[in-house]
């Protein structure tokens, strides 16, 4: 009796969810290019749909409004290719949350967070112009800022649980300091309006936040030459200007 060889199964294609995610990503990337190159007002949902190779109804189904799409585009612009849209799900956030010390955690916030601001900088003029003219964009930008603040609150809670904050500094004030100093607007003021190199700006920000948030002795050690908390980061050589 001859044995019957099983027929090979046909290759399995992408699932419906994977196809939907790929379509969403194409729409966002098309929107990014249009918003960056032509501005918010001149960009239409129809041109974005055409660039993404989908029907305009698909764009509206996924994002509802142009303001919502702009928010998604800015969020994705801040991540590495293929990164999740939610910043809290990205690998860099995990590195921050699991850092071995408060000084290292703060150094990673400065290093990795400013890489995000560097990537979204080309979008910021479009966002500012759109927010001043479109209440939907203004609301969307405020929602993005609120999400960023929520992420920072999670980080500050880790500082507090591990007794890594300066004595007498409560978590609300610590969050306000981190949220106010570490933001895209401050990045743009120093690197574009003042013309600072990004490494100098990061060094200033780290030194400022270290003195504001960390106990004095820990801050001094972190800012000293050769500190392992910052030695492998891009701004280590510039810290001497701000000790």
HELIX and SHEET records of a PDB file:
HELIX    1   1 UNK A   16  UNK A   38  1                                  23    
HELIX    2   2 UNK A   45  UNK A   52  1                                   8    
HELIX    3   3 UNK A   56  UNK A   63  1                                   8    
HELIX    4   4 UNK A   66  UNK A   77  1                                  12    
HELIX    5   5 UNK A   87  UNK A   89  5                                   3    
HELIX    6   6 UNK A   91  UNK A   97  1                                   7    
HELIX    7   7 UNK A  102  UNK A  133  1                                  32    
HELIX    8   8 UNK A  135  UNK A  161  1                                  27    
HELIX    9   9 UNK A  171  UNK A  181  1                                  11    
HELIX   10  10 UNK A  184  UNK A  188  1                                   5    
HELIX   11  11 UNK A  189  UNK A  193  3                                   5    
HELIX   12  12 UNK A  198  UNK A  213  1                                  16    
HELIX   13  13 UNK A  216  UNK A  223  1                                   8    
HELIX   14  14 UNK A  236  UNK A  241  5                                   6    
END                                                                             
